[in-house]
Amino acid sequence: MKFFRDGWPSTVGLLLILLPLALHLSTTWAHTYHWGKRRGHDHGGRRNLGRHRRKENLVPEVPYFEPNSPTEVEAQLGSSAYLPCKIKNLGNKSVSWVRNKDAHILSVDRYTFIADARFAAWHDAATNTWTLQVKFVEESDAGRYECQVSTEPKMSHFVHLTVITPKVSIPGGTELHVRSGSPVTIKCVVSHALQPPSYVFWYHEDARVPEISFTGVEQVPLKRVSAEASVASLNIDSVTQSHAGNYTCAPAALTSVSVILHVLNGERPAAMQHGTSPATGLLPDASHLLASLLLLQVLSFLLLTTPITATHHHLPSPDGTTSILRSGSLLRNGMPR
């Protein structure tokens, strides 16, 4: 095998010369590449470590209550009450609701710790609000509730619940007297309500009054007549003895009231004229009683303080003798009356 031809290296010779040179260059380049990559990685690690250290040095954000979170809530008797608690930067802290009057823990986060199923709590992530719900509110539910955050020391936001109890009444007293054959309207007034009840049921004795099958009886649904009052009515076209008895107005979730309807056949007691019960209508007026007592006292005083004088009358008797008749006369200012 000839490595040189005419003074120049042959192809084989050229390959034998260049191959060691290529191997040397590739080894040197690979060593340089891996060294530079490792060095760059170390610098990047140091840079990342610096970032983490800077983050560790930052002060963590502290939870706080939003200033516009309500502190007063009103709810109508029988409705649902919603007590909100708006918290920012809560992080991994827990939220609890506590009833202050007996220090009873009602809920922790979404878990309820009271047997009363009317209480529930939930979280709205969009508004950062933890809400305590009280269903079918009772008067005993009124009072202060505490929203607690499990910081050290704990943070608290207080919400006071006021329960509004509407007044239900039937005008005209507890008894109504109506002549047979006359029309009558029994009104049921609901006042001081945040929202009117959704319905009103009427009962005659213990049975509910049907809306369409009760002959001659019309029910007028509850209707708002002013800012504070709503009225429902029960109209009877012509009263008979079958209509007599106890009528009850029962608004939804509110206290019921009753009235007794008396149907009269020709009688006209004072109660019909004055809108009171018979017993009250037959009693004398108080001013007349007072005047009568004063008159009796004046007469008693005159009888006890006026002196009585005696006069003598000589009357002849049939036998010629004279008899004496003694009589009394009242004197006023020394003069005989």
C-alpha positions as CSV (number, residue, x, y, z in Angstrom):
1,M,0.0,0.0,0.0
2,K,1.4,3.3,-1.1
3,F,1.0,6.2,1.2
4,F,2.6,8.7,-1.2
5,R,2.3,9.1,-4.9
6,D,4.4,11.5,-6.9
7,G,5.4,13.2,-3.7
8,W,1.8,13.7,-2.5
9,P,-0.1,11.6,0.1
10,S,-2.4,9.1,-1.4
11,T,-6.1,8.9,-0.3
12,V,-5.3,6.3,2.3
13,G,-2.5,8.3,3.6
14,L,-4.6,11.4,3.8
15,L,-7.3,9.6,5.8
16,L,-4.7,8.2,8.2
17,I,-3.5,11.8,8.8
18,L,-6.9,13.5,9.2
19,L,-8.6,10.8,11.3
20,P,-6.5,11.3,14.5
21,L,-6.9,15.1,14.1
22,A,-10.7,14.7,13.9
23,L,-10.9,12.5,16.9
24,H,-8.8,15.0,18.9
25,L,-11.0,17.9,17.9
26,S,-14.3,16.1,18.7
27,T,-13.0,15.1,22.2
28,T,-11.9,18.6,22.9
29,W,-15.3,20.1,21.8
30,A,-17.4,17.6,23.8
31,H,-15.4,18.3,27.0
32,T,-15.8,22.1,26.5
33,Y,-19.6,21.8,25.9
34,H,-20.3,19.7,29.0
35,W,-18.1,21.9,31.1
36,G,-19.9,25.0,29.9
37,K,-23.4,23.5,30.4
38,R,-22.6,22.4,33.9
39,R,-21.3,25.8,34.7
40,G,-24.4,27.5,33.3
41,H,-26.6,25.1,35.3
42,D,-24.8,26.0,38.5
43,H,-25.3,29.7,37.8
44,G,-29.0,29.1,37.1
45,G,-29.4,27.2,40.3
46,R,-27.8,30.0,42.2
47,R,-30.2,32.5,40.6
48,N,-33.2,30.3,41.5
49,L,-32.0,29.9,45.0
50,G,-31.8,33.6,45.3
51,R,-35.4,34.0,44.2
52,H,-36.6,31.5,46.8
53,R,-34.6,33.3,49.5
54,R,-36.1,36.6,48.6
55,K,-39.6,35.1,48.8
56,E,-38.9,33.6,52.2
57,N,-37.9,37.1,53.4
58,L,-41.3,38.6,52.4
59,V,-43.9,39.2,55.2
60,P,-47.0,36.9,54.7
61,E,-50.3,38.7,54.0
62,V,-52.6,38.9,57.1
63,P,-56.3,38.2,56.9
64,Y,-58.7,41.1,57.4
65,F,-62.4,41.8,57.4
66,E,-63.7,44.0,54.6
67,P,-64.9,47.4,56.0
68,N,-68.2,47.1,54.2
69,S,-69.1,43.8,55.8
70,P,-72.6,44.3,57.4
71,T,-73.0,44.4,61.2
72,E,-76.8,44.7,61.4
73,V,-79.3,42.2,59.8
74,E,-83.1,42.2,60.0
75,A,-85.2,39.2,59.3
76,Q,-89.0,38.7,59.5
77,L,-90.4,36.0,61.8
78,G,-90.6,32.7,59.9
79,S,-88.4,33.8,57.0
80,S,-84.7,33.1,56.4
81,A,-81.8,35.3,57.8
82,Y,-78.4,35.6,56.1
83,L,-75.5,36.8,58.1
84,P,-72.5,37.6,55.9
85,C,-68.8,37.8,56.9
86,K,-66.4,39.1,54.2
87,I,-62.8,38.1,54.7
88,K,-59.7,39.0,52.6
89,N,-56.4,37.1,52.5
90,L,-57.8,34.2,54.5
91,G,-55.2,31.7,53.3
92,N,-55.4,28.4,55.1
93,K,-57.2,29.8,58.1
94,S,-60.5,28.5,59.3
95,V,-63.7,30.5,59.8
96,S,-66.2,29.8,62.6
97,W,-69.6,31.1,63.5
98,V,-70.4,31.4,67.2
99,R,-73.8,32.4,68.9
100,N,-72.8,34.8,71.6
101,K,-75.7,34.4,74.0
102,D,-74.7,30.8,74.9
103,A,-71.2,30.6,73.3
104,H,-72.4,27.8,71.1
105,I,-70.2,27.0,68.1
106,L,-72.6,26.8,65.1
107,S,-70.1,26.0,62.3
108,V,-66.5,25.6,61.4
109,D,-65.8,26.3,57.7
110,R,-68.6,24.3,55.9
111,Y,-69.3,21.9,58.8
112,T,-72.2,22.5,61.2
113,F,-71.9,21.7,64.9
114,I,-75.4,22.2,66.1
115,A,-78.4,19.7,66.0
116,D,-80.7,22.4,64.9
117,A,-81.0,21.9,61.1
118,R,-82.1,25.5,60.6
119,F,-78.5,26.6,60.7
120,A,-76.1,26.2,57.8
121,A,-72.9,27.9,56.6
122,W,-71.3,28.2,53.1
123,H,-68.5,30.0,51.3
124,D,-68.7,32.1,48.2
125,A,-65.2,32.2,46.7
126,A,-66.1,34.9,44.2
127,T,-66.9,37.5,46.9
128,N,-64.7,36.0,49.8
129,T,-67.9,35.8,51.9
130,W,-68.7,33.2,54.6
131,T,-72.5,33.3,55.2
132,L,-74.5,31.9,58.1
133,Q,-78.1,31.0,57.2
134,V,-80.9,30.7,59.8
135,K,-84.1,29.2,58.3
136,F,-87.6,29.8,59.7
137,V,-86.4,32.5,62.0
138,E,-87.8,32.5,65.6
139,E,-87.9,35.4,68.1
140,S,-85.4,33.5,70.2
141,D,-82.8,33.7,67.3
142,A,-82.4,37.4,67.9
143,G,-79.0,38.5,69.2
144,R,-75.3,38.8,68.4
145,Y,-73.4,36.3,66.3
146,E,-69.6,36.2,66.0
147,C,-67.6,35.4,62.8
148,Q,-64.1,34.1,64.0
149,V,-60.9,33.6,62.0
150,S,-58.4,31.1,63.4
151,T,-55.4,33.6,63.6
152,E,-53.3,34.0,66.7
153,P,-54.8,36.0,68.4
154,K,-58.2,35.3,66.9
155,M,-60.0,37.8,64.7
156,S,-63.7,38.5,65.2
157,H,-66.5,40.2,63.3
158,F,-69.9,40.7,65.0
159,V,-73.3,40.7,63.3
160,H,-76.5,41.5,65.3
161,L,-79.7,39.8,64.1
162,T,-83.0,41.6,64.7
163,V,-86.2,39.6,64.3
164,I,-89.2,41.6,63.1
165,T,-92.6,40.2,64.3
166,P,-95.5,41.6,62.3
167,K,-98.8,42.3,64.0
168,V,-101.9,40.4,62.9
169,S,-105.3,41.7,64.0
170,I,-109.0,41.6,63.2
171,P,-110.7,45.0,63.6
172,G,-113.8,45.2,65.7
173,G,-112.8,43.1,68.7
174,T,-113.0,39.4,69.4
175,E,-116.8,39.2,68.8
176,L,-119.1,40.3,66.0
177,H,-122.9,40.5,66.2
178,V,-124.8,40.5,62.9
179,R,-128.5,40.2,62.1
180,S,-129.6,37.2,60.1
181,G,-129.7,38.0,56.3
182,S,-127.2,40.9,56.6
183,P,-123.9,40.9,54.8
184,V,-120.7,40.9,56.8
185,T,-117.0,41.4,56.0
186,I,-114.3,40.1,58.3
187,K,-110.9,41.8,57.8
188,C,-107.5,40.5,58.7
189,V,-104.8,43.2,58.9
190,V,-101.1,42.4,58.8
191,S,-98.9,45.4,59.8
192,H,-95.3,46.2,60.4
193,A,-94.1,43.4,58.1
194,L,-90.8,43.6,56.1
195,Q,-92.6,41.5,53.5
196,P,-96.3,40.5,53.4
197,P,-97.0,36.8,54.0
198,S,-97.3,34.7,50.8
199,Y,-100.9,33.6,51.7
200,V,-103.7,33.8,54.3
201,F,-105.9,30.9,55.2
202,W,-109.3,31.3,56.8
203,Y,-110.8,28.7,59.1
204,H,-114.5,28.3,60.3
205,E,-114.2,26.4,63.6
206,D,-111.6,23.7,62.8
207,A,-112.2,23.4,59.1
208,R,-110.5,25.5,56.4
209,V,-112.8,27.7,54.5
210,P,-112.8,26.6,50.8
211,E,-112.1,29.3,48.3
212,I,-114.9,28.3,45.9
213,S,-117.2,25.7,47.4
214,F,-118.5,27.7,50.4
215,T,-121.8,29.1,49.2
216,G,-122.1,32.9,49.6
217,V,-118.6,33.3,50.9
218,E,-115.8,35.2,49.1
219,Q,-112.2,35.4,50.0
220,V,-110.2,38.5,49.0
221,P,-106.4,37.8,48.9
222,L,-104.0,39.8,50.9
223,K,-103.4,43.2,49.4
224,R,-101.1,46.0,50.5
225,V,-103.1,49.1,51.4
226,S,-100.3,51.3,52.8
227,A,-96.6,51.2,53.4
228,E,-97.0,49.3,56.7
229,A,-100.2,47.3,56.3
230,S,-101.8,44.6,54.1
231,V,-105.4,43.4,54.4
232,A,-107.2,40.2,53.5
233,S,-111.0,39.9,53.7
234,L,-113.7,37.2,54.1
235,N,-117.1,38.4,52.7
236,I,-120.4,36.7,53.5
237,D,-123.3,37.9,51.3
238,S,-126.2,36.9,53.6
239,V,-125.5,35.6,57.1
240,T,-127.4,32.6,58.4
241,Q,-127.1,30.5,61.5
242,S,-124.8,28.1,59.6
243,H,-122.3,30.9,59.3
244,A,-122.1,31.5,63.1
245,G,-119.1,30.4,65.0
246,N,-115.3,31.0,65.3
247,Y,-113.4,32.4,62.3
248,T,-109.6,32.3,62.3
249,C,-107.2,34.3,60.1
250,A,-103.9,32.3,59.6
251,P,-101.2,34.2,57.6
252,A,-98.2,32.2,56.4
253,A,-95.6,31.8,59.1
254,L,-97.3,34.3,61.4
255,T,-99.5,34.3,64.5
256,S,-103.2,33.5,63.9
257,V,-106.1,35.6,65.2
258,S,-109.7,34.7,65.7
259,V,-113.2,36.3,66.0
260,I,-116.6,34.8,67.0
261,L,-119.5,35.7,64.7
262,H,-122.9,35.8,66.4
263,V,-126.0,35.7,64.1
264,L,-129.1,37.3,65.7
265,N,-132.7,36.8,64.7
266,G,-134.4,40.2,65.2
267,E,-132.4,41.2,68.4
268,R,-130.4,44.4,68.4
269,P,-128.1,44.4,71.3
270,A,-125.8,47.3,72.2
271,A,-122.9,45.3,70.9
272,M,-124.2,45.7,67.3
273,Q,-124.3,49.4,67.7
274,H,-120.9,49.9,69.4
275,G,-118.9,47.1,67.9
276,T,-118.3,45.5,71.4
277,S,-119.2,42.3,73.0
278,P,-122.7,42.0,74.6
279,A,-121.4,42.1,78.1
280,T,-119.5,45.3,77.5
281,G,-122.4,46.9,75.6
282,L,-124.9,46.5,78.5
283,L,-122.7,48.1,81.1
284,P,-123.7,51.7,82.1
285,D,-121.4,54.5,81.1
286,A,-118.7,55.3,83.6
287,S,-119.5,59.0,83.7
288,H,-123.1,58.1,84.7
289,L,-122.0,55.9,87.5
290,L,-119.7,58.6,88.9
291,A,-122.5,61.2,88.8
292,S,-124.9,58.8,90.6
293,L,-122.4,58.2,93.4
294,L,-121.7,61.9,93.9
295,L,-125.5,62.6,94.1
296,L,-125.9,59.8,96.7
297,Q,-123.1,61.3,98.8
298,V,-124.6,64.8,98.7
299,L,-128.0,63.5,99.9
300,S,-126.5,61.5,102.6
301,F,-124.6,64.5,103.9
302,L,-127.7,66.7,103.9
303,L,-129.7,64.1,105.8
304,L,-127.0,63.6,108.5
305,T,-126.3,67.4,109.1
306,T,-129.8,69.0,108.9
307,P,-131.5,69.4,112.4
308,I,-135.1,68.3,113.1
309,T,-137.5,70.4,115.3
310,A,-140.8,69.3,116.9
311,T,-144.1,71.2,116.7
312,H,-147.2,70.5,118.8
313,H,-150.7,70.5,117.4
314,H,-153.7,70.6,119.8
315,L,-156.6,68.6,118.5
316,P,-159.9,68.3,120.2
317,S,-160.9,64.7,121.0
318,P,-164.5,63.4,120.6
319,D,-164.9,63.2,124.4
320,G,-164.0,66.9,124.8
321,T,-160.5,66.4,126.0
322,T,-157.5,67.8,124.1
323,S,-154.9,65.5,122.6
324,I,-151.5,66.6,121.5
325,L,-150.1,65.6,118.0
326,R,-146.3,65.9,117.8
327,S,-144.9,66.0,114.3
328,G,-141.4,66.7,113.0
329,S,-140.6,69.3,110.4
330,L,-137.2,70.1,108.8
331,L,-135.8,73.5,109.5
332,R,-133.4,75.2,107.2
333,N,-131.7,78.4,108.6
334,G,-134.1,78.3,111.6
335,M,-137.2,78.5,109.5
336,P,-139.8,75.6,109.3
337,R,-139.9,74.0,105.9
